[in-house]
Amino acid sequence: MSLTYTPVSDIPKIVQGLRSAFNAGITRSLDYRKTQLRAMYNMISENDAAIREAVFQDLHKPPAELMIGESGMVKQECIDAIKNLDKWAANRSVKTGIVNKFDNVHIRKDPLGMVLIIGAWNYPLNLLLAPAVGAIAAGNTVLLKPSEVAPHTAALLTKLLPAYLDQRAYRIVNGAAPETTLLLEHKFDHIFYTGSGQVGRIIMGAAAKQLTPVTLELGGKSPAFISRDVDIAITARRLAFGKFFNCGQTCIAPDYLIVERGIEDKLIEAFKASILEFYGTSVQSSNSYGRIVNKSHFQRLKGLLDETKGKIVAGGELDEDNLFISPTLVLGVDKDDKLMEGEIFGPILPLMVVDRLVEGVKYVNQGDQPLALYVFSKNKKAIDYILDHTRSGGVVVNDALVHFIVSNLPFGGTGPSGIGNYHGKRSFDVFSHERSALIKSMGMEKLNDLRYPPYSEKKTRWLDWFLFDKASFGGKAAVDAPPSNTHSSNSSTVNGASSISSNPNGRTSSPALPENQHRKAAAKSENGNISHAPEASTATATTAV
């Protein structure tokens, strides 16, 4: 099935049609949204064989990997949204003071409007349709732009979508850079993009001209820390699964290993055993192993292997005609190696050996925050140290990749690895506007006299008393007050707060906390504030890594 690009002359009409459909209120009804979500579920379920074939032609993706990482996840997103939509979309009441006791004060969940979703080629079904589930559930009209790098999947979705979803509200545009550039000239109410950081910057720049909010799901070099106390066989097995799933073409695949010195040789042998277990004696003949998406990406990966100063200790077989690169391990890689410059996005796994994992922490912190970070260790102090001293979009301890399929975990990056997150309810929230609402009756106007001019000092005092809590936090600025590990039972302060008082709006009116609350507050402060922790605890954790 060949992919036909959308004529650029059609794009403005498609965009205007979606805008008109939203303004007409077509997508507002919750019943309508559920009907469309059921249709999407059926589209995937009833065309499983065709989807398998299309994704196989694009990526040689095994059916199990398609189910785990794509079709199964999208169907689960549909089910979750249908089951929970009434609750997700309901108005949420908020607590108020006495001034608004008789008002209806709540938060509405309103659709944003017309949104654009730009998918990626490595998971061409999931990364286009999973965010679309959230957009549909939230009541938006949606323009979908599949990746042209996975043309068979894009062509199939272009054929299937009109047969299942309402074309007034949901459309597909196909094309490459020119078509996408034209799309970005139009005003959308949200743009959701999955792909490289380079293109993400272009998307964000175009969106900024329209003041359009964005969600960017990008990538980066996701490290995996491995301490010498691990079960080496299990560690290698789980890492091999996470790295070579989809032939390494996953934004959260372990990009490189930071290995504590002394276990690297055993770890390599365990990797070899896992690769043999997964793919047999001939990886290229295995029906459980994918392929590189095209020759351009193949040549990019081949160039990395040609230029690395490390030693290939496993794999390294290449067949350009078949777009095949075997699972490959490279030992002796340092921070200046070609393999460490950018995200690898393929089945090549460098091993950086360090004397202590704290060296790896310093190295990771010198670069951009990764989309994922992995830690393999039995030492809780070492695990906590790494998590407390690094930043990443997500983290998994003693496994790899598996957090992506947990629908209740927000998935997304931080800094250069992405902006925003989604999955489950978060997908609904991404495409919803939390609209503050206060509905007041026309009665009891006498209660409003205080806020109307002419003002007086007496009115001002009463307004202040009615509207706001009162507190006293001591005479010194917080920056001048050193943290204390002690609390005197005779003191009238808790962490510098001498008293908290207010009007009878359901707030504390006593001048000081009771004695038992003093003790509870002090204990909570000592347990929850790292500035109260003894310095030895940090040193102990550092020693552990």
Residue pairs with C-beta under 8 A, 6 or more apart in sequence:
1 54
1 152
1 155
1 156
1 159
2 151
2 155
3 148
3 151
3 152
3 154
3 155
3 158
3 174
4 155
4 158
4 174
5 148
5 174
5 175
5 176
5 179
6 14
6 172
6 173
6 174
6 175
6 179
8 175
8 178
8 179
8 182
11 173
11 179
11 182
11 183
11 186
12 186
14 143
14 171
14 173
15 114
15 143
15 183
15 186
17 168
17 171
18 114
18 141
18 142
18 143
18 169
18 171
19 113
19 114
19 141
21 27
21 141
21 168
21 169
22 111
22 113
22 114
22 140
22 141
22 169
26 32
26 141
26 166
26 168
26 169
27 33
27 111
27 136
27 139
27 140
27 141
27 169
28 111
28 139
30 85
30 86
30 89
33 85
33 136
33 137
33 138
33 139
34 82
34 85
36 136
36 165
36 166
36 169
36 170
37 78
37 81
37 82
37 85
37 133
37 136
37 137
38 78
38 82
39 164
39 165
40 74
40 78
40 129
40 132
40 133
40 136
40 164
40 165
41 75
41 78
41 79
41 82
42 164
43 160
43 161
43 163
43 164
43 165
44 51
44 71
44 74
44 75
44 125
44 129
45 75
47 156
47 160
48 71
50 156
50 160
51 66
51 71
51 125
51 153
51 156
52 63
52 66
53 152
54 152
54 153
54 155
54 156
55 61
55 66
55 70
55 124
55 125
55 150
55 152
55 153
57 152
58 121
58 124
58 150
58 151
58 152
58 153
58 293
59 121
59 122
59 124
59 150
59 246
59 247
59 249
59 290
59 291
59 293
60 247
60 289
60 290
60 291
60 323
61 70
61 246
61 290
62 287
62 288
62 289
62 290
64 288
65 245
65 246
65 290
66 125
68 405
69 123
69 126
69 245
69 246
69 250
69 404
69 405
70 123
70 124
70 125
70 126
71 125
71 126
72 405
73 126
73 130
73 404
73 405
73 407
74 125
74 126
74 129
74 130
74 133
76 407
77 130
77 133
77 134
77 407
77 423
77 424
77 427
78 133
80 407
80 424
80 425
81 88
81 133
81 134
81 136
81 137
81 427
81 428
84 425
85 137
85 428
88 109
88 137
88 425
88 428
89 109
89 138
89 139
89 428
90 109
91 106
91 107
91 108
91 109
91 437
92 106
92 107
92 109
93 105
93 106
94 105
94 106
94 107
96 103
96 105
97 466
97 467
97 505
97 506
98 466
98 503
98 504
98 505
98 506
99 466
99 467
99 505
100 438
102 440
102 441
102 444
103 438
103 439
103 440
103 441
104 437
104 438
104 439
104 440
105 437
105 438
105 439
106 437
107 434
107 435
107 436
107 437
108 434
108 435
108 436
108 437
109 138
109 428
109 432
109 433
109 434
109 435
110 139
110 432
110 433
110 435
111 138
111 139
111 140
111 431
111 432
111 433
112 138
112 140
112 189
112 190
112 431
112 432
112 433
113 140
113 141
113 188
113 189
113 190
114 140
114 141
114 142
114 143
114 188
114 189
115 135
115 140
115 141
115 142
115 143
115 188
115 189
115 190
115 191
115 192
115 431
116 142
116 143
116 145
116 183
116 188
116 190
116 191
116 192
117 128
117 131
117 132
117 135
117 142
117 143
117 144
117 145
117 191
117 192
118 145
118 180
118 191
118 192
118 193
118 194
118 195
118 203
119 127
119 128
119 129
119 144
119 145
119 146
119 147
119 194
120 127
120 128
120 147
120 194
120 195
120 251
121 147
121 148
121 149
121 150
121 293
122 246
122 249
122 250
122 251
122 293
122 345
123 246
123 250
124 146
124 147
124 150
124 153
124 154
125 153
125 157
127 194
127 217
128 144
128 146
128 147
128 157
129 157
130 422
130 423
130 427
131 192
131 194
131 215
131 422
131 427
131 430
132 142
132 144
132 170
133 427
134 422
134 426
134 427
134 428
134 429
134 430
134 431
135 142
135 190
135 192
135 427
135 431
136 142
136 170
137 427
137 428
137 431
138 428
138 430
138 431
138 432
139 432
140 189
140 190
140 431
141 169
141 170
142 169
142 170
142 171
143 171
143 172
143 173
143 183
143 188
144 157
144 161
144 170
144 171
144 172
144 173
145 172
145 173
145 174
145 175
145 179
145 180
145 183
146 153
146 154
146 157
146 158
146 172
146 174
147 154
147 195
148 154
148 174
148 175
148 176
149 293
149 294
150 293
154 174
155 174
157 172
158 172
158 174
161 167
161 170
161 171
161 172
173 179
173 183
181 206
184 191
184 203
184 206
184 207
185 206
187 210
187 212
188 207
188 210
188 212
189 212
189 213
190 212
190 213
190 214
190 215
190 430
190 431
191 203
191 207
191 212
191 213
191 214
191 215
192 214
192 215
192 217
192 422
192 430
192 431
193 199
193 200
193 203
193 214
193 215
193 216
193 217
194 217
194 218
194 251
195 217
195 218
196 218
196 219
197 218
197 219
197 220
197 416
197 417
200 216
200 218
200 418
203 214
203 216
204 214
204 216
204 419
207 213
207 214
214 419
214 420
215 412
215 418
215 419
215 420
215 421
215 422
215 430
216 413
216 418
216 419
216 420
217 251
217 411
217 412
217 413
217 418
217 420
217 422
218 251
218 371
218 413
218 416
218 417
218 418
219 251
219 252
219 343
219 345
219 371
219 413
219 417
219 418
220 255
220 343
220 368
220 369
220 370
220 371
220 413
220 416
220 417
221 255
221 256
221 340
221 342
221 343
221 344
221 367
221 368
221 370
222 252
222 253
222 254
222 255
222 370
222 371
222 372
222 373
222 374
222 392
223 254
223 255
223 256
223 257
223 258
223 360
223 364
223 370
223 373
223 374
224 239
224 254
224 256
224 257
224 258
224 373
224 374
224 375
224 376
224 400
225 258
225 357
225 360
225 361
225 373
225 374
225 375
225 376
225 377
225 386
226 235
226 257
226 258
226 259
226 260
226 263
226 267
226 376
226 377
227 260
227 357
227 376
227 377
227 378
227 379
227 382
227 545
228 260
228 261
228 262
228 263
229 377
229 378
229 379
230 263
230 376
230 377
230 378
230 398
232 263
232 266
232 267
232 270
233 270
233 273
233 274
235 267
235 270
235 376
235 398
236 267
236 270
236 271
236 273
236 274
237 270
237 274
237 277
238 376
238 398
238 399
238 400
239 254
239 257
239 271
239 349
239 374
239 376
239 400
240 271
240 274
240 275
240 278
240 327
241 274
241 278
241 400
241 401
242 250
242 253
242 254
242 374
242 399
242 400
242 401
242 402
243 253
243 254
243 327
243 347
243 349
243 400
244 275
244 278
244 289
244 327
244 347
245 253
245 401
246 253
246 290
247 289
247 290
247 291
247 292
247 325
247 346
247 347
248 344
248 345
248 346
248 347
248 348
248 349
249 290
249 292
249 293
249 297
249 345
249 346
250 401
251 343
251 345
251 371
252 371
252 372
252 393
252 394
252 401
252 403
252 404
253 345
253 400
253 401
254 349
254 372
254 374
254 400
255 343
255 344
255 370
256 333
256 339
256 340
256 344
256 349
256 350
256 351
256 352
257 267
257 349
257 350
257 351
257 352
258 352
258 354
258 357
258 359
258 360
258 363
258 364
259 267
259 351
259 352
259 353
259 354
260 353
260 354
260 355
260 356
260 357
261 353
261 354
261 355
264 331
264 351
264 353
267 351
268 313
268 314
268 329
268 331
268 351
271 314
271 327
271 329
271 349
272 314
275 283
275 314
275 315
275 327
278 286
278 288
278 289
279 286
279 288
279 289
279 327
280 286
283 289
283 315
283 317
283 324
283 326
283 327
284 317
284 319
284 322
284 324
284 326
289 327
291 322
291 323
291 324
292 298
292 301
292 323
292 324
292 325
292 346
293 323
294 323
295 320
295 323
297 345
297 346
298 318
298 320
298 323
298 325
299 320
300 346
301 325
301 344
301 345
301 346
301 348
302 318
302 320
302 325
304 338
304 339
304 344
304 346
304 348
305 312
305 316
305 318
305 328
305 330
305 348
307 338
308 330
308 333
308 337
308 338
308 339
308 350
309 332
309 333
309 334
309 337
309 338
310 330
310 331
310 332
310 333
310 337
310 339
310 350
310 351
311 330
311 331
311 332
312 328
312 329
312 330
313 329
313 330
313 331
314 327
314 328
314 329
315 325
315 326
315 327
315 328
315 329
315 347
316 326
316 328
317 324
317 325
317 326
318 324
318 325
318 326
325 346
325 347
325 348
326 347
327 347
327 349
328 347
328 348
328 349
329 349
329 350
329 351
330 339
330 348
330 349
330 350
330 351
331 351
331 353
332 351
332 353
333 339
333 340
333 350
333 351
333 352
334 340
334 352
335 352
335 363
337 350
339 348
339 350
340 350
340 352
344 350
352 360
352 363
354 360
356 545
357 382
357 386
357 545
358 385
358 542
358 545
361 385
361 386
361 389
361 390
361 545
364 370
364 373
364 390
365 389
365 390
365 391
368 415
368 416
368 417
369 391
369 392
369 393
369 413
369 414
369 415
369 416
369 417
370 392
370 393
370 413
370 417
371 392
371 393
371 394
371 413
371 417
371 418
372 392
372 393
372 394
372 395
372 396
372 403
373 386
373 390
373 392
373 394
373 395
373 396
374 395
374 396
374 397
374 399
374 400
375 382
375 383
375 386
375 387
375 395
375 396
375 397
375 398
376 397
376 398
377 383
377 397
377 398
379 544
379 545
381 540
381 541
381 544
381 545
382 541
382 544
382 545
383 397
384 541
385 541
385 542
385 544
385 545
386 545
387 395
388 541
391 414
391 415
392 414
392 417
393 411
393 412
393 413
393 414
393 417
393 418
393 421
394 403
394 409
394 411
394 412
395 403
396 402
396 403
403 409
403 411
404 411
406 423
407 423
407 424
408 423
408 424
408 425
409 423
409 424
410 421
410 422
410 423
410 424
410 426
411 421
411 422
411 423
411 426
412 418
412 419
412 420
412 421
412 422
413 419
413 421
420 430
421 430
422 430
450 459
450 462
450 463
450 466
451 463
465 503
466 503
466 505
468 502
469 500
469 502
469 507
470 500
470 501
470 502
470 503
471 497
471 499
471 500
471 501
472 497
472 498
472 499
472 500
473 496
473 497
473 498
474 481
474 493
474 496
474 497
474 498
476 496
478 496
481 496
483 529
483 531
483 532
484 495
485 526
485 532
487 494
487 518
487 519
487 522
489 515
489 518
489 519
491 518
492 498
492 499
492 512
494 513
494 518
494 521
494 522
494 525
495 521
495 522
495 525
498 512
499 511
499 512
500 508
500 513
501 508
501 509
501 510
501 511
502 508
502 509
503 509
513 521
525 532
526 532
